C-alpha cells in the first residue's frame, strides 16, 4: 500500500505544480482545478505520513519485543 500512496502523492504533486505554473487567477475554472488538486495532494500526503508513522510504531514494538526476550 505505501508504494502506491507514495506514487499517487508524487503524481498529485506533479499535477499541482503544473496547474500552478499555468494558473490564471482571473479564471474561476483554474482556481477550482487548483483547489481540487490541493485537496487530493493533501489526502495522499496524509496517507503517506500515516503509513510512515505506523511503520515506525511497528518497528518500535518489534524492538521492544526483542529487548524483553
N, CA, C and O atoms as a Maestro MAE file, in Angstrom:
{
 s_m_m2io_version
 :::
 2.0.0
}

f_m_ct {
 s_m_title
 :::
 protein
 m_atom[276] {
  # First column is atom index #
  i_m_mmod_type
  r_m_x_coord
  r_m_y_coord
  r_m_z_coord
  i_m_residue_number
  s_m_chain_name
  s_m_pdb_residue_name
  s_m_pdb_atom_name
  i_m_atomic_number
  :::
  1 25 0.810 -1.195 0.000 1 A "UNK " " N  " 7
  2 3 0.000 0.000 0.000 1 A "UNK " " CA " 6
  3 2 0.852 1.258 0.000 1 A "UNK " " C  " 6
  4 15 0.534 2.212 -0.710 1 A "UNK " " O  " 8
  5 25 1.921 1.284 0.775 2 A "UNK " " N  " 7
  6 3 2.672 2.523 0.908 2 A "UNK " " CA " 6
  7 2 3.310 2.958 -0.416 2 A "UNK " " C  " 6
  8 15 3.362 4.152 -0.712 2 A "UNK " " O  " 8
  9 25 3.798 1.994 -1.217 3 A "UNK " " N  " 7
  10 3 4.366 2.374 -2.512 3 A "UNK " " CA " 6
  11 2 3.318 3.039 -3.380 3 A "UNK " " C  " 6
  12 15 3.593 4.035 -4.050 3 A "UNK " " O  " 8
  13 25 2.126 2.489 -3.366 4 A "UNK " " N  " 7
  14 3 1.030 3.068 -4.143 4 A "UNK " " CA " 6
  15 2 0.726 4.481 -3.654 4 A "UNK " " C  " 6
  16 15 0.538 5.389 -4.463 4 A "UNK " " O  " 8
  17 25 0.679 4.672 -2.356 5 A "UNK " " N  " 7
  18 3 0.394 6.000 -1.798 5 A "UNK " " CA " 6
  19 2 1.483 6.993 -2.177 5 A "UNK " " C  " 6
  20 15 1.183 8.140 -2.511 5 A "UNK " " O  " 8
  21 25 2.744 6.569 -2.129 6 A "UNK " " N  " 7
  22 3 3.831 7.471 -2.496 6 A "UNK " " CA " 6
  23 2 3.798 7.815 -3.985 6 A "UNK " " C  " 6
  24 15 4.065 8.956 -4.360 6 A "UNK " " O  " 8
  25 25 3.473 6.838 -4.836 7 A "UNK " " N  " 7
  26 3 3.358 7.111 -6.268 7 A "UNK " " CA " 6
  27 2 2.228 8.092 -6.531 7 A "UNK " " C  " 6
  28 15 2.370 9.018 -7.330 7 A "UNK " " O  " 8
  29 25 1.105 7.883 -5.855 8 A "UNK " " N  " 7
  30 3 -0.033 8.787 -6.054 8 A "UNK " " CA " 6
  31 2 0.282 10.191 -5.544 8 A "UNK " " C  " 6
  32 15 -0.130 11.180 -6.151 8 A "UNK " " O  " 8
  33 25 1.011 10.282 -4.431 9 A "UNK " " N  " 7
  34 3 1.404 11.589 -3.918 9 A "UNK " " CA " 6
  35 2 2.332 12.286 -4.910 9 A "UNK " " C  " 6
  36 15 2.170 13.475 -5.186 9 A "UNK " " O  " 8
  37 25 3.292 11.557 -5.440 10 A "UNK " " N  " 7
  38 3 4.215 12.131 -6.412 10 A "UNK " " CA " 6
  39 2 3.465 12.630 -7.647 10 A "UNK " " C  " 6
  40 15 3.710 13.737 -8.127 10 A "UNK " " O  " 8
  41 25 2.557 11.810 -8.151 11 A "UNK " " N  " 7
  42 3 1.753 12.196 -9.323 11 A "UNK " " CA " 6
  43 2 0.923 13.435 -9.019 11 A "UNK " " C  " 6
  44 15 0.838 14.357 -9.830 11 A "UNK " " O  " 8
  45 25 0.317 13.442 -7.847 12 A "UNK " " N  " 7
  46 3 -0.530 14.565 -7.452 12 A "UNK " " CA " 6
  47 2 0.289 15.849 -7.307 12 A "UNK " " C  " 6
  48 15 -0.169 16.922 -7.699 12 A "UNK " " O  " 8
  49 25 1.481 15.744 -6.755 13 A "UNK " " N  " 7
  50 3 2.348 16.918 -6.635 13 A "UNK " " CA " 6
  51 2 2.751 17.451 -8.012 13 A "UNK " " C  " 6
  52 15 2.775 18.662 -8.229 13 A "UNK " " O  " 8
  53 25 3.065 16.548 -8.935 14 A "UNK " " N  " 7
  54 3 3.411 16.980 -10.294 14 A "UNK " " CA " 6
  55 2 2.246 17.705 -10.955 14 A "UNK " " C  " 6
  56 15 2.435 18.741 -11.592 14 A "UNK " " O  " 8
  57 25 1.043 17.162 -10.804 15 A "UNK " " N  " 7
  58 3 -0.133 17.824 -11.368 15 A "UNK " " CA " 6
  59 2 -0.342 19.195 -10.735 15 A "UNK " " C  " 6
  60 15 -0.662 20.166 -11.421 15 A "UNK " " O  " 8
  61 25 -0.158 19.261 -9.437 16 A "UNK " " N  " 7
  62 3 -0.332 20.524 -8.717 16 A "UNK " " CA " 6
  63 2 0.655 21.578 -9.224 16 A "UNK " " C  " 6
  64 15 0.266 22.716 -9.489 16 A "UNK " " O  " 8
  65 25 1.923 21.204 -9.358 17 A "UNK " " N  " 7
  66 3 2.921 22.148 -9.854 17 A "UNK " " CA " 6
  67 2 2.611 22.600 -11.275 17 A "UNK " " C  " 6
  68 15 2.786 23.774 -11.602 17 A "UNK " " O  " 8
  69 25 2.150 21.676 -12.126 18 A "UNK " " N  " 7
  70 3 1.776 22.052 -13.493 18 A "UNK " " CA " 6
  71 2 0.606 23.027 -13.494 18 A "UNK " " C  " 6
  72 15 0.594 23.990 -14.261 18 A "UNK " " O  " 8
  73 25 -0.370 22.775 -12.639 19 A "UNK " " N  " 7
  74 3 -1.526 23.668 -12.558 19 A "UNK " " CA " 6
  75 2 -1.113 25.053 -12.084 19 A "UNK " " C  " 6
  76 15 -1.570 26.059 -12.626 19 A "UNK " " O  " 8
  77 25 -0.256 25.108 -11.082 20 A "UNK " " N  " 7
  78 3 0.202 26.408 -10.571 20 A "UNK " " CA " 6
  79 2 0.965 27.163 -11.655 20 A "UNK " " C  " 6
  80 15 0.825 28.379 -11.789 20 A "UNK " " O  " 8
  81 25 1.768 26.443 -12.421 21 A "UNK " " N  " 7
  82 3 2.532 27.081 -13.500 21 A "UNK " " CA " 6
  83 2 1.623 27.717 -14.547 21 A "UNK " " C  " 6
  84 15 1.963 28.748 -15.127 21 A "UNK " " O  " 8
  85 25 0.478 27.106 -14.783 22 A "UNK " " N  " 7
  86 3 -0.437 27.591 -15.821 22 A "UNK " " CA " 6
  87 2 -1.624 28.373 -15.251 22 A "UNK " " C  " 6
  88 15 -2.601 28.612 -15.961 22 A "UNK " " O  " 8
  89 25 -1.551 28.761 -14.015 23 A "UNK " " N  " 7
  90 3 -2.686 29.365 -13.331 23 A "UNK " " CA " 6
  91 2 -2.972 30.788 -13.811 23 A "UNK " " C  " 6
  92 15 -2.073 31.619 -13.947 23 A "UNK " " O  " 8
  93 25 -4.219 31.026 -14.052 24 A "UNK " " N  " 7
  94 3 -4.711 32.370 -14.348 24 A "UNK " " CA " 6
  95 2 -5.697 32.706 -13.233 24 A "UNK " " C  " 6
  96 15 -6.802 32.164 -13.203 24 A "UNK " " O  " 8
  97 25 -5.312 33.588 -12.323 25 A "UNK " " N  " 7
  98 3 -6.119 33.877 -11.131 25 A "UNK " " CA " 6
  99 2 -7.522 34.376 -11.466 25 A "UNK " " C  " 6
  100 15 -8.445 34.230 -10.665 25 A "UNK " " O  " 8
  101 25 -7.680 34.961 -12.640 26 A "UNK " " N  " 7
  102 3 -8.989 35.501 -13.029 26 A "UNK " " CA " 6
  103 2 -9.920 34.423 -13.544 26 A "UNK " " C  " 6
  104 15 -11.128 34.636 -13.655 26 A "UNK " " O  " 8
  105 25 -9.364 33.269 -13.857 27 A "UNK " " N  " 7
  106 3 -10.162 32.181 -14.419 27 A "UNK " " CA " 6
  107 2 -10.692 31.304 -13.279 27 A "UNK " " C  " 6
  108 15 -9.921 30.605 -12.621 27 A "UNK " " O  " 8
  109 25 -11.975 31.342 -13.056 28 A "UNK " " N  " 7
  110 3 -12.596 30.591 -11.959 28 A "UNK " " CA " 6
  111 2 -12.364 29.086 -12.096 28 A "UNK " " C  " 6
  112 15 -12.180 28.394 -11.095 28 A "UNK " " O  " 8
  113 25 -12.372 28.586 -13.316 29 A "UNK " " N  " 7
  114 3 -12.156 27.145 -13.545 29 A "UNK " " CA " 6
  115 2 -10.757 26.738 -13.084 29 A "UNK " " C  " 6
  116 15 -10.591 25.679 -12.481 29 A "UNK " " O  " 8
  117 25 -9.757 27.564 -13.361 30 A "UNK " " N  " 7
  118 3 -8.382 27.275 -12.927 30 A "UNK " " CA " 6
  119 2 -8.303 27.184 -11.406 30 A "UNK " " C  " 6
  120 15 -7.618 26.322 -10.856 30 A "UNK " " O  " 8
  121 25 -9.014 28.088 -10.738 31 A "UNK " " N  " 7
  122 3 -8.995 28.075 -9.277 31 A "UNK " " CA " 6
  123 2 -9.681 26.831 -8.718 31 A "UNK " " C  " 6
  124 15 -9.247 26.285 -7.704 31 A "UNK " " O  " 8
  125 25 -10.741 26.387 -9.368 32 A "UNK " " N  " 7
  126 3 -11.430 25.169 -8.923 32 A "UNK " " CA " 6
  127 2 -10.545 23.937 -9.136 32 A "UNK " " C  " 6
  128 15 -10.516 23.041 -8.292 32 A "UNK " " O  " 8
  129 25 -9.834 23.890 -10.248 33 A "UNK " " N  " 7
  130 3 -8.916 22.781 -10.509 33 A "UNK " " CA " 6
  131 2 -7.803 22.787 -9.465 33 A "UNK " " C  " 6
  132 15 -7.446 21.741 -8.923 33 A "UNK " " O  " 8
  133 25 -7.261 23.959 -9.188 34 A "UNK " " N  " 7
  134 3 -6.206 24.076 -8.185 34 A "UNK " " CA " 6
  135 2 -6.697 23.601 -6.827 34 A "UNK " " C  " 6
  136 15 -5.987 22.875 -6.132 34 A "UNK " " O  " 8
  137 25 -7.885 23.996 -6.446 35 A "UNK " " N  " 7
  138 3 -8.468 23.573 -5.170 35 A "UNK " " CA " 6
  139 2 -8.592 22.055 -5.108 35 A "UNK " " C  " 6
  140 15 -8.230 21.440 -4.105 35 A "UNK " " O  " 8
  141 25 -9.096 21.460 -6.163 36 A "UNK " " N  " 7
  142 3 -9.261 20.015 -6.228 36 A "UNK " " CA " 6
  143 2 -7.911 19.300 -6.115 36 A "UNK " " C  " 6
  144 15 -7.791 18.303 -5.403 36 A "UNK " " O  " 8
  145 25 -6.914 19.805 -6.809 37 A "UNK " " N  " 7
  146 3 -5.598 19.168 -6.768 37 A "UNK " " CA " 6
  147 2 -4.922 19.354 -5.415 37 A "UNK " " C  " 6
  148 15 -4.200 18.467 -4.959 37 A "UNK " " O  " 8
  149 25 -5.145 20.487 -4.771 38 A "UNK " " N  " 7
  150 3 -4.606 20.688 -3.427 38 A "UNK " " CA " 6
  151 2 -5.209 19.690 -2.436 38 A "UNK " " C  " 6
  152 15 -4.503 19.111 -1.611 38 A "UNK " " O  " 8
  153 25 -6.511 19.504 -2.534 39 A "UNK " " N  " 7
  154 3 -7.190 18.552 -1.651 39 A "UNK " " CA " 6
  155 2 -6.663 17.145 -1.892 39 A "UNK " " C  " 6
  156 15 -6.378 16.425 -0.935 39 A "UNK " " O  " 8
  157 25 -6.528 16.741 -3.145 40 A "UNK " " N  " 7
  158 3 -6.024 15.402 -3.489 40 A "UNK " " CA " 6
  159 2 -4.593 15.220 -2.971 40 A "UNK " " C  " 6
  160 15 -4.256 14.174 -2.416 40 A "UNK " " O  " 8
  161 25 -3.763 16.240 -3.156 41 A "UNK " " N  " 7
  162 3 -2.372 16.156 -2.717 41 A "UNK " " CA " 6
  163 2 -2.285 16.036 -1.198 41 A "UNK " " C  " 6
  164 15 -1.501 15.241 -0.680 41 A "UNK " " O  " 8
  165 25 -3.078 16.812 -0.495 42 A "UNK " " N  " 7
  166 3 -3.083 16.726 0.966 42 A "UNK " " CA " 6
  167 2 -3.575 15.368 1.444 42 A "UNK " " C  " 6
  168 15 -3.068 14.835 2.431 42 A "UNK " " O  " 8
  169 25 -4.555 14.809 0.754 43 A "UNK " " N  " 7
  170 3 -5.053 13.478 1.103 43 A "UNK " " CA " 6
  171 2 -3.937 12.435 0.997 43 A "UNK " " C  " 6
  172 15 -3.730 11.647 1.921 43 A "UNK " " O  " 8
  173 25 -3.218 12.431 -0.131 44 A "UNK " " N  " 7
  174 3 -2.158 11.436 -0.309 44 A "UNK " " CA " 6
  175 2 -0.978 11.702 0.607 44 A "UNK " " C  " 6
  176 15 -0.327 10.756 1.050 44 A "UNK " " O  " 8
  177 25 -0.686 12.951 0.904 45 A "UNK " " N  " 7
  178 3 0.375 13.257 1.868 45 A "UNK " " CA " 6
  179 2 0.000 12.702 3.240 45 A "UNK " " C  " 6
  180 15 0.847 12.144 3.939 45 A "UNK " " O  " 8
  181 25 -1.255 12.854 3.623 46 A "UNK " " N  " 7
  182 3 -1.722 12.319 4.896 46 A "UNK " " CA " 6
  183 2 -1.603 10.797 4.925 46 A "UNK " " C  " 6
  184 15 -1.181 10.224 5.929 46 A "UNK " " O  " 8
  185 25 -1.974 10.143 3.825 47 A "UNK " " N  " 7
  186 3 -1.868 8.679 3.754 47 A "UNK " " CA " 6
  187 2 -0.411 8.227 3.900 47 A "UNK " " C  " 6
  188 15 -0.123 7.256 4.600 47 A "UNK " " O  " 8
  189 25 0.503 8.940 3.234 48 A "UNK " " N  " 7
  190 3 1.926 8.590 3.311 48 A "UNK " " CA " 6
  191 2 2.458 8.787 4.726 48 A "UNK " " C  " 6
  192 15 3.169 7.929 5.248 48 A "UNK " " O  " 8
  193 25 2.122 9.890 5.334 49 A "UNK " " N  " 7
  194 3 2.595 10.156 6.696 49 A "UNK " " CA " 6
  195 2 2.019 9.154 7.693 49 A "UNK " " C  " 6
  196 15 2.715 8.712 8.607 49 A "UNK " " O  " 8
  197 25 0.758 8.800 7.518 50 A "UNK " " N  " 7
  198 3 0.137 7.802 8.387 50 A "UNK " " CA " 6
  199 2 0.845 6.468 8.235 50 A "UNK " " C  " 6
  200 15 1.121 5.790 9.224 50 A "UNK " " O  " 8
  201 25 1.140 6.090 7.000 51 A "UNK " " N  " 7
  202 3 1.830 4.832 6.747 51 A "UNK " " CA " 6
  203 2 3.223 4.837 7.388 51 A "UNK " " C  " 6
  204 15 3.624 3.853 8.009 51 A "UNK " " O  " 8
  205 25 3.947 5.927 7.240 52 A "UNK " " N  " 7
  206 3 5.272 6.022 7.847 52 A "UNK " " CA " 6
  207 2 5.187 5.948 9.371 52 A "UNK " " C  " 6
  208 15 6.021 5.311 10.014 52 A "UNK " " O  " 8
  209 25 4.183 6.598 9.940 53 A "UNK " " N  " 7
  210 3 4.012 6.561 11.394 53 A "UNK " " CA " 6
  211 2 3.723 5.142 11.857 53 A "UNK " " C  " 6
  212 15 4.292 4.680 12.846 53 A "UNK " " O  " 8
  213 25 2.847 4.452 11.150 54 A "UNK " " N  " 7
  214 3 2.508 3.080 11.522 54 A "UNK " " CA " 6
  215 2 3.710 2.160 11.380 54 A "UNK " " C  " 6
  216 15 3.903 1.267 12.205 54 A "UNK " " O  " 8
  217 25 4.519 2.364 10.350 55 A "UNK " " N  " 7
  218 3 5.739 1.566 10.197 55 A "UNK " " CA " 6
  219 2 6.681 1.809 11.362 55 A "UNK " " C  " 6
  220 15 7.273 0.872 11.898 55 A "UNK " " O  " 8
  221 25 6.820 3.074 11.753 56 A "UNK " " N  " 7
  222 3 7.689 3.418 12.881 56 A "UNK " " CA " 6
  223 2 7.219 2.775 14.164 56 A "UNK " " C  " 6
  224 15 8.032 2.298 14.955 56 A "UNK " " O  " 8
  225 25 5.904 2.757 14.383 57 A "UNK " " N  " 7
  226 3 5.368 2.123 15.583 57 A "UNK " " CA " 6
  227 2 5.584 0.620 15.536 57 A "UNK " " C  " 6
  228 15 5.851 0.005 16.569 57 A "UNK " " O  " 8
  229 25 5.473 0.018 14.360 58 A "UNK " " N  " 7
  230 3 5.700 -1.414 14.212 58 A "UNK " " CA " 6
  231 2 7.143 -1.775 14.520 58 A "UNK " " C  " 6
  232 15 7.403 -2.780 15.181 58 A "UNK " " O  " 8
  233 25 8.082 -0.967 14.048 59 A "UNK " " N  " 7
  234 3 9.498 -1.211 14.328 59 A "UNK " " CA " 6
  235 2 9.786 -1.044 15.810 59 A "UNK " " C  " 6
  236 15 10.555 -1.808 16.393 59 A "UNK " " O  " 8
  237 25 9.165 -0.044 16.412 60 A "UNK " " N  " 7
  238 3 9.385 0.198 17.831 60 A "UNK " " CA " 6
  239 2 8.860 -0.975 18.650 60 A "UNK " " C  " 6
  240 15 9.529 -1.431 19.577 60 A "UNK " " O  " 8
  241 25 7.657 -1.472 18.311 61 A "UNK " " N  " 7
  242 3 7.097 -2.621 19.018 61 A "UNK " " CA " 6
  243 2 7.969 -3.846 18.817 61 A "UNK " " C  " 6
  244 15 8.176 -4.612 19.757 61 A "UNK " " O  " 8
  245 25 8.481 -4.045 17.623 62 A "UNK " " N  " 7
  246 3 9.348 -5.179 17.323 62 A "UNK " " CA " 6
  247 2 10.625 -5.081 18.156 62 A "UNK " " C  " 6
  248 15 11.100 -6.081 18.696 62 A "UNK " " O  " 8
  249 25 11.169 -3.889 18.254 63 A "UNK " " N  " 7
  250 3 12.372 -3.675 19.078 63 A "UNK " " CA " 6
  251 2 12.102 -3.920 20.541 63 A "UNK " " C  " 6
  252 15 12.943 -4.479 21.243 63 A "UNK " " O  " 8
  253 25 10.921 -3.502 21.019 64 A "UNK " " N  " 7
  254 3 10.552 -3.726 22.417 64 A "UNK " " CA " 6
  255 2 10.424 -5.210 22.709 64 A "UNK " " C  " 6
  256 15 10.823 -5.663 23.781 64 A "UNK " " O  " 8
  257 25 9.871 -5.980 21.767 65 A "UNK " " N  " 7
  258 3 9.716 -7.417 21.960 65 A "UNK " " CA " 6
  259 2 11.073 -8.099 21.994 65 A "UNK " " C  " 6
  260 15 11.275 -9.025 22.779 65 A "UNK " " O  " 8
  261 25 12.000 -7.663 21.165 66 A "UNK " " N  " 7
  262 3 13.328 -8.269 21.146 66 A "UNK " " CA " 6
  263 2 14.067 -7.979 22.441 66 A "UNK " " C  " 6
  264 15 14.791 -8.841 22.939 66 A "UNK " " O  " 8
  265 25 13.901 -6.790 22.994 67 A "UNK " " N  " 7
  266 3 14.561 -6.436 24.245 67 A "UNK " " CA " 6
  267 2 14.022 -7.261 25.401 67 A "UNK " " C  " 6
  268 15 14.775 -7.624 26.304 67 A "UNK " " O  " 8
  269 25 12.710 -7.568 25.386 68 A "UNK " " N  " 7
  270 3 12.101 -8.280 26.508 68 A "UNK " " CA " 6
  271 2 12.378 -9.774 26.469 68 A "UNK " " C  " 6
  272 15 12.181 -10.456 27.475 68 A "UNK " " O  " 8
  273 25 12.834 -10.306 25.329 69 A "UNK " " N  " 7
  274 3 13.093 -11.748 25.258 69 A "UNK " " CA " 6
  275 2 14.534 -12.076 25.545 69 A "UNK " " C  " 6
  276 15 14.918 -13.245 25.525 69 A "UNK " " O  " 8
  :::
 }
 m_bond[275] {
  # First column is bond index #
  i_m_from
  i_m_to
  i_m_order
  :::
  1 1 2 1
  2 2 3 1
  3 3 4 2
  4 3 5 1
  5 5 6 1
  6 6 7 1
  7 7 8 2
  8 7 9 1
  9 9 10 1
  10 10 11 1
  11 11 12 2
  12 11 13 1
  13 13 14 1
  14 14 15 1
  15 15 16 2
  16 15 17 1
  17 17 18 1
  18 18 19 1
  19 19 20 2
  20 19 21 1
  21 21 22 1
  22 22 23 1
  23 23 24 2
  24 23 25 1
  25 25 26 1
  26 26 27 1
  27 27 28 2
  28 27 29 1
  29 29 30 1
  30 30 31 1
  31 31 32 2
  32 31 33 1
  33 33 34 1
  34 34 35 1
  35 35 36 2
  36 35 37 1
  37 37 38 1
  38 38 39 1
  39 39 40 2
  40 39 41 1
  41 41 42 1
  42 42 43 1
  43 43 44 2
  44 43 45 1
  45 45 46 1
  46 46 47 1
  47 47 48 2
  48 47 49 1
  49 49 50 1
  50 50 51 1
  51 51 52 2
  52 51 53 1
  53 53 54 1
  54 54 55 1
  55 55 56 2
  56 55 57 1
  57 57 58 1
  58 58 59 1
  59 59 60 2
  60 59 61 1
  61 61 62 1
  62 62 63 1
  63 63 64 2
  64 63 65 1
  65 65 66 1
  66 66 67 1
  67 67 68 2
  68 67 69 1
  69 69 70 1
  70 70 71 1
  71 71 72 2
  72 71 73 1
  73 73 74 1
  74 74 75 1
  75 75 76 2
  76 75 77 1
  77 77 78 1
  78 78 79 1
  79 79 80 2
  80 79 81 1
  81 81 82 1
  82 82 83 1
  83 83 84 2
  84 83 85 1
  85 85 86 1
  86 86 87 1
  87 87 88 2
  88 87 89 1
  89 89 90 1
  90 90 91 1
  91 91 92 2
  92 91 93 1
  93 93 94 1
  94 94 95 1
  95 95 96 2
  96 95 97 1
  97 97 98 1
  98 98 99 1
  99 99 100 2
  100 99 101 1
  101 101 102 1
  102 102 103 1
  103 103 104 2
  104 103 105 1
  105 105 106 1
  106 106 107 1
  107 107 108 2
  108 107 109 1
  109 109 110 1
  110 110 111 1
  111 111 112 2
  112 111 113 1
  113 113 114 1
  114 114 115 1
  115 115 116 2
  116 115 117 1
  117 117 118 1
  118 118 119 1
  119 119 120 2
  120 119 121 1
  121 121 122 1
  122 122 123 1
  123 123 124 2
  124 123 125 1
  125 125 126 1
  126 126 127 1
  127 127 128 2
  128 127 129 1
  129 129 130 1
  130 130 131 1
  131 131 132 2
  132 131 133 1
  133 133 134 1
  134 134 135 1
  135 135 136 2
  136 135 137 1
  137 137 138 1
  138 138 139 1
  139 139 140 2
  140 139 141 1
  141 141 142 1
  142 142 143 1
  143 143 144 2
  144 143 145 1
  145 145 146 1
  146 146 147 1
  147 147 148 2
  148 147 149 1
  149 149 150 1
  150 150 151 1
  151 151 152 2
  152 151 153 1
  153 153 154 1
  154 154 155 1
  155 155 156 2
  156 155 157 1
  157 157 158 1
  158 158 159 1
  159 159 160 2
  160 159 161 1
  161 161 162 1
  162 162 163 1
  163 163 164 2
  164 163 165 1
  165 165 166 1
  166 166 167 1
  167 167 168 2
  168 167 169 1
  169 169 170 1
  170 170 171 1
  171 171 172 2
  172 171 173 1
  173 173 174 1
  174 174 175 1
  175 175 176 2
  176 175 177 1
  177 177 178 1
  178 178 179 1
  179 179 180 2
  180 179 181 1
  181 181 182 1
  182 182 183 1
  183 183 184 2
  184 183 185 1
  185 185 186 1
  186 186 187 1
  187 187 188 2
  188 187 189 1
  189 189 190 1
  190 190 191 1
  191 191 192 2
  192 191 193 1
  193 193 194 1
  194 194 195 1
  195 195 196 2
  196 195 197 1
  197 197 198 1
  198 198 199 1
  199 199 200 2
  200 199 201 1
  201 201 202 1
  202 202 203 1
  203 203 204 2
  204 203 205 1
  205 205 206 1
  206 206 207 1
  207 207 208 2
  208 207 209 1
  209 209 210 1
  210 210 211 1
  211 211 212 2
  212 211 213 1
  213 213 214 1
  214 214 215 1
  215 215 216 2
  216 215 217 1
  217 217 218 1
  218 218 219 1
  219 219 220 2
  220 219 221 1
  221 221 222 1
  222 222 223 1
  223 223 224 2
  224 223 225 1
  225 225 226 1
  226 226 227 1
  227 227 228 2
  228 227 229 1
  229 229 230 1
  230 230 231 1
  231 231 232 2
  232 231 233 1
  233 233 234 1
  234 234 235 1
  235 235 236 2
  236 235 237 1
  237 237 238 1
  238 238 239 1
  239 239 240 2
  240 239 241 1
  241 241 242 1
  242 242 243 1
  243 243 244 2
  244 243 245 1
  245 245 246 1
  246 246 247 1
  247 247 248 2
  248 247 249 1
  249 249 250 1
  250 250 251 1
  251 251 252 2
  252 251 253 1
  253 253 254 1
  254 254 255 1
  255 255 256 2
  256 255 257 1
  257 257 258 1
  258 258 259 1
  259 259 260 2
  260 259 261 1
  261 261 262 1
  262 262 263 1
  263 263 264 2
  264 263 265 1
  265 265 266 1
  266 266 267 1
  267 267 268 2
  268 267 269 1
  269 269 270 1
  270 270 271 1
  271 271 272 2
  272 271 273 1
  273 273 274 1
  274 274 275 1
  275 275 276 2
  :::
 }
}
